[in-house]
Amino acid sequence: MGTYDHSHSSVVAGDQHREFSAAEHQRIQVMIAEGEGQRSFSSLIVDIDKSDFETTLSVLETRLRALLFQNK
């Protein structure tokens, strides 16, 4: 898993190759204030090119169930 930990200025930096609207700037600031930048991502990675569809689906189902019910 990785984390996304950036300031508002780095999120909207010029290397993003786009301009952000005023509403987007506000939303980015809210998301950072809510801790979005500190949350982990990629809780589940499934290589879909390793097996046939049925096997991949089974792996995905097993891993999702583990994630969804890990605190129960």
Phi and psi in radians as a Rosetta constraint file:
Dihedral C 1 N 2 CA 2 C 2 CIRCULARHARMONIC -2.127 0.35
Dihedral N 2 CA 2 C 2 N 3 CIRCULARHARMONIC 3.011 0.35
Dihedral C 2 N 3 CA 3 C 3 CIRCULARHARMONIC -2.257 0.35
Dihedral N 3 CA 3 C 3 N 4 CIRCULARHARMONIC 2.666 0.35
Dihedral C 3 N 4 CA 4 C 4 CIRCULARHARMONIC -1.920 0.35
Dihedral N 4 CA 4 C 4 N 5 CIRCULARHARMONIC 1.962 0.35
Dihedral C 4 N 5 CA 5 C 5 CIRCULARHARMONIC -2.308 0.35
Dihedral N 5 CA 5 C 5 N 6 CIRCULARHARMONIC 1.496 0.35
Dihedral C 5 N 6 CA 6 C 6 CIRCULARHARMONIC -2.314 0.35
Dihedral N 6 CA 6 C 6 N 7 CIRCULARHARMONIC 2.701 0.35
Dihedral C 6 N 7 CA 7 C 7 CIRCULARHARMONIC -1.446 0.35
Dihedral N 7 CA 7 C 7 N 8 CIRCULARHARMONIC 2.928 0.35
Dihedral C 7 N 8 CA 8 C 8 CIRCULARHARMONIC -0.974 0.35
Dihedral N 8 CA 8 C 8 N 9 CIRCULARHARMONIC -0.752 0.35
Dihedral C 8 N 9 CA 9 C 9 CIRCULARHARMONIC -1.119 0.35
Dihedral N 9 CA 9 C 9 N 10 CIRCULARHARMONIC -0.604 0.35
Dihedral C 9 N 10 CA 10 C 10 CIRCULARHARMONIC -1.313 0.35
Dihedral N 10 CA 10 C 10 N 11 CIRCULARHARMONIC -0.531 0.35
Dihedral C 10 N 11 CA 11 C 11 CIRCULARHARMONIC -1.178 0.35
Dihedral N 11 CA 11 C 11 N 12 CIRCULARHARMONIC -0.683 0.35
Dihedral C 11 N 12 CA 12 C 12 CIRCULARHARMONIC -1.744 0.35
Dihedral N 12 CA 12 C 12 N 13 CIRCULARHARMONIC 0.238 0.35
Dihedral C 12 N 13 CA 13 C 13 CIRCULARHARMONIC -1.009 0.35
Dihedral N 13 CA 13 C 13 N 14 CIRCULARHARMONIC 2.729 0.35
Dihedral C 13 N 14 CA 14 C 14 CIRCULARHARMONIC -1.031 0.35
Dihedral N 14 CA 14 C 14 N 15 CIRCULARHARMONIC -0.397 0.35
Dihedral C 14 N 15 CA 15 C 15 CIRCULARHARMONIC -1.299 0.35
Dihedral N 15 CA 15 C 15 N 16 CIRCULARHARMONIC 0.017 0.35
Dihedral C 15 N 16 CA 16 C 16 CIRCULARHARMONIC -1.385 0.35
Dihedral N 16 CA 16 C 16 N 17 CIRCULARHARMONIC -0.193 0.35
Dihedral C 16 N 17 CA 17 C 17 CIRCULARHARMONIC 1.074 0.35
Dihedral N 17 CA 17 C 17 N 18 CIRCULARHARMONIC 0.557 0.35
Dihedral C 17 N 18 CA 18 C 18 CIRCULARHARMONIC -2.801 0.35
Dihedral N 18 CA 18 C 18 N 19 CIRCULARHARMONIC 2.798 0.35
Dihedral C 18 N 19 CA 19 C 19 CIRCULARHARMONIC -1.720 0.35
Dihedral N 19 CA 19 C 19 N 20 CIRCULARHARMONIC 2.470 0.35
Dihedral C 19 N 20 CA 20 C 20 CIRCULARHARMONIC -1.768 0.35
Dihedral N 20 CA 20 C 20 N 21 CIRCULARHARMONIC 2.431 0.35
Dihedral C 20 N 21 CA 21 C 21 CIRCULARHARMONIC -1.271 0.35
Dihedral N 21 CA 21 C 21 N 22 CIRCULARHARMONIC 2.908 0.35
Dihedral C 21 N 22 CA 22 C 22 CIRCULARHARMONIC -1.038 0.35
Dihedral N 22 CA 22 C 22 N 23 CIRCULARHARMONIC -0.694 0.35
Dihedral C 22 N 23 CA 23 C 23 CIRCULARHARMONIC -1.125 0.35
Dihedral N 23 CA 23 C 23 N 24 CIRCULARHARMONIC -0.676 0.35
Dihedral C 23 N 24 CA 24 C 24 CIRCULARHARMONIC -1.156 0.35
Dihedral N 24 CA 24 C 24 N 25 CIRCULARHARMONIC -0.698 0.35
Dihedral C 24 N 25 CA 25 C 25 CIRCULARHARMONIC -1.046 0.35
Dihedral N 25 CA 25 C 25 N 26 CIRCULARHARMONIC -0.774 0.35
Dihedral C 25 N 26 CA 26 C 26 CIRCULARHARMONIC -1.102 0.35
Dihedral N 26 CA 26 C 26 N 27 CIRCULARHARMONIC -0.754 0.35
Dihedral C 26 N 27 CA 27 C 27 CIRCULARHARMONIC -1.144 0.35
Dihedral N 27 CA 27 C 27 N 28 CIRCULARHARMONIC -0.695 0.35
Dihedral C 27 N 28 CA 28 C 28 CIRCULARHARMONIC -1.057 0.35
Dihedral N 28 CA 28 C 28 N 29 CIRCULARHARMONIC -0.780 0.35
Dihedral C 28 N 29 CA 29 C 29 CIRCULARHARMONIC -1.102 0.35
Dihedral N 29 CA 29 C 29 N 30 CIRCULARHARMONIC -0.707 0.35
Dihedral C 29 N 30 CA 30 C 30 CIRCULARHARMONIC -1.107 0.35
Dihedral N 30 CA 30 C 30 N 31 CIRCULARHARMONIC -0.801 0.35
Dihedral C 30 N 31 CA 31 C 31 CIRCULARHARMONIC -1.083 0.35
Dihedral N 31 CA 31 C 31 N 32 CIRCULARHARMONIC -0.721 0.35
Dihedral C 31 N 32 CA 32 C 32 CIRCULARHARMONIC -1.137 0.35
Dihedral N 32 CA 32 C 32 N 33 CIRCULARHARMONIC -0.753 0.35
Dihedral C 32 N 33 CA 33 C 33 CIRCULARHARMONIC -1.090 0.35
Dihedral N 33 CA 33 C 33 N 34 CIRCULARHARMONIC -0.555 0.35
Dihedral C 33 N 34 CA 34 C 34 CIRCULARHARMONIC -1.392 0.35
Dihedral N 34 CA 34 C 34 N 35 CIRCULARHARMONIC -0.053 0.35
Dihedral C 34 N 35 CA 35 C 35 CIRCULARHARMONIC 1.634 0.35
Dihedral N 35 CA 35 C 35 N 36 CIRCULARHARMONIC 0.166 0.35
Dihedral C 35 N 36 CA 36 C 36 CIRCULARHARMONIC -0.961 0.35
Dihedral N 36 CA 36 C 36 N 37 CIRCULARHARMONIC -0.649 0.35
Dihedral C 36 N 37 CA 37 C 37 CIRCULARHARMONIC -1.215 0.35
Dihedral N 37 CA 37 C 37 N 38 CIRCULARHARMONIC -0.226 0.35
Dihedral C 37 N 38 CA 38 C 38 CIRCULARHARMONIC -1.765 0.35
Dihedral N 38 CA 38 C 38 N 39 CIRCULARHARMONIC -0.109 0.35
Dihedral C 38 N 39 CA 39 C 39 CIRCULARHARMONIC -1.428 0.35
Dihedral N 39 CA 39 C 39 N 40 CIRCULARHARMONIC 2.579 0.35
Dihedral C 39 N 40 CA 40 C 40 CIRCULARHARMONIC -1.346 0.35
Dihedral N 40 CA 40 C 40 N 41 CIRCULARHARMONIC 2.759 0.35
Dihedral C 40 N 41 CA 41 C 41 CIRCULARHARMONIC -2.355 0.35
Dihedral N 41 CA 41 C 41 N 42 CIRCULARHARMONIC 3.027 0.35
Dihedral C 41 N 42 CA 42 C 42 CIRCULARHARMONIC 1.070 0.35
Dihedral N 42 CA 42 C 42 N 43 CIRCULARHARMONIC 0.844 0.35
Dihedral C 42 N 43 CA 43 C 43 CIRCULARHARMONIC -1.152 0.35
Dihedral N 43 CA 43 C 43 N 44 CIRCULARHARMONIC -0.363 0.35
Dihedral C 43 N 44 CA 44 C 44 CIRCULARHARMONIC -2.532 0.35
Dihedral N 44 CA 44 C 44 N 45 CIRCULARHARMONIC 2.136 0.35
Dihedral C 44 N 45 CA 45 C 45 CIRCULARHARMONIC -2.132 0.35
Dihedral N 45 CA 45 C 45 N 46 CIRCULARHARMONIC 2.202 0.35
Dihedral C 45 N 46 CA 46 C 46 CIRCULARHARMONIC -2.159 0.35
Dihedral N 46 CA 46 C 46 N 47 CIRCULARHARMONIC 2.103 0.35
Dihedral C 46 N 47 CA 47 C 47 CIRCULARHARMONIC -1.387 0.35
Dihedral N 47 CA 47 C 47 N 48 CIRCULARHARMONIC 1.880 0.35
Dihedral C 47 N 48 CA 48 C 48 CIRCULARHARMONIC -1.448 0.35
Dihedral N 48 CA 48 C 48 N 49 CIRCULARHARMONIC -0.082 0.35
Dihedral C 48 N 49 CA 49 C 49 CIRCULARHARMONIC -1.791 0.35
Dihedral N 49 CA 49 C 49 N 50 CIRCULARHARMONIC 0.192 0.35
Dihedral C 49 N 50 CA 50 C 50 CIRCULARHARMONIC -1.674 0.35
Dihedral N 50 CA 50 C 50 N 51 CIRCULARHARMONIC -0.391 0.35
Dihedral C 50 N 51 CA 51 C 51 CIRCULARHARMONIC -2.533 0.35
Dihedral N 51 CA 51 C 51 N 52 CIRCULARHARMONIC 3.064 0.35
Dihedral C 51 N 52 CA 52 C 52 CIRCULARHARMONIC -1.285 0.35
Dihedral N 52 CA 52 C 52 N 53 CIRCULARHARMONIC 3.018 0.35
Dihedral C 52 N 53 CA 53 C 53 CIRCULARHARMONIC -1.023 0.35
Dihedral N 53 CA 53 C 53 N 54 CIRCULARHARMONIC -0.848 0.35
Dihedral C 53 N 54 CA 54 C 54 CIRCULARHARMONIC -1.082 0.35
Dihedral N 54 CA 54 C 54 N 55 CIRCULARHARMONIC -0.737 0.35
Dihedral C 54 N 55 CA 55 C 55 CIRCULARHARMONIC -1.163 0.35
Dihedral N 55 CA 55 C 55 N 56 CIRCULARHARMONIC -0.759 0.35
Dihedral C 55 N 56 CA 56 C 56 CIRCULARHARMONIC -1.071 0.35
Dihedral N 56 CA 56 C 56 N 57 CIRCULARHARMONIC -0.752 0.35
Dihedral C 56 N 57 CA 57 C 57 CIRCULARHARMONIC -1.073 0.35
Dihedral N 57 CA 57 C 57 N 58 CIRCULARHARMONIC -0.726 0.35
Dihedral C 57 N 58 CA 58 C 58 CIRCULARHARMONIC -1.110 0.35
Dihedral N 58 CA 58 C 58 N 59 CIRCULARHARMONIC -0.768 0.35
Dihedral C 58 N 59 CA 59 C 59 CIRCULARHARMONIC -1.079 0.35
Dihedral N 59 CA 59 C 59 N 60 CIRCULARHARMONIC -0.800 0.35
Dihedral C 59 N 60 CA 60 C 60 CIRCULARHARMONIC -1.058 0.35
Dihedral N 60 CA 60 C 60 N 61 CIRCULARHARMONIC -0.795 0.35
Dihedral C 60 N 61 CA 61 C 61 CIRCULARHARMONIC -1.068 0.35
Dihedral N 61 CA 61 C 61 N 62 CIRCULARHARMONIC -0.791 0.35
Dihedral C 61 N 62 CA 62 C 62 CIRCULARHARMONIC -1.072 0.35
Dihedral N 62 CA 62 C 62 N 63 CIRCULARHARMONIC -0.800 0.35
Dihedral C 62 N 63 CA 63 C 63 CIRCULARHARMONIC -1.220 0.35
Dihedral N 63 CA 63 C 63 N 64 CIRCULARHARMONIC -0.651 0.35
Dihedral C 63 N 64 CA 64 C 64 CIRCULARHARMONIC -1.138 0.35
Dihedral N 64 CA 64 C 64 N 65 CIRCULARHARMONIC -0.752 0.35
Dihedral C 64 N 65 CA 65 C 65 CIRCULARHARMONIC -1.052 0.35
Dihedral N 65 CA 65 C 65 N 66 CIRCULARHARMONIC -0.714 0.35
Dihedral C 65 N 66 CA 66 C 66 CIRCULARHARMONIC -1.081 0.35
Dihedral N 66 CA 66 C 66 N 67 CIRCULARHARMONIC -0.733 0.35
Dihedral C 66 N 67 CA 67 C 67 CIRCULARHARMONIC -1.201 0.35
Dihedral N 67 CA 67 C 67 N 68 CIRCULARHARMONIC -0.765 0.35
Dihedral C 67 N 68 CA 68 C 68 CIRCULARHARMONIC -1.221 0.35
Dihedral N 68 CA 68 C 68 N 69 CIRCULARHARMONIC -0.564 0.35
Dihedral C 68 N 69 CA 69 C 69 CIRCULARHARMONIC -1.946 0.35
Dihedral N 69 CA 69 C 69 N 70 CIRCULARHARMONIC 0.310 0.35
Dihedral C 69 N 70 CA 70 C 70 CIRCULARHARMONIC -1.198 0.35
Dihedral N 70 CA 70 C 70 N 71 CIRCULARHARMONIC -0.405 0.35
Dihedral C 70 N 71 CA 71 C 71 CIRCULARHARMONIC -1.810 0.35
Dihedral N 71 CA 71 C 71 N 72 CIRCULARHARMONIC 0.202 0.35
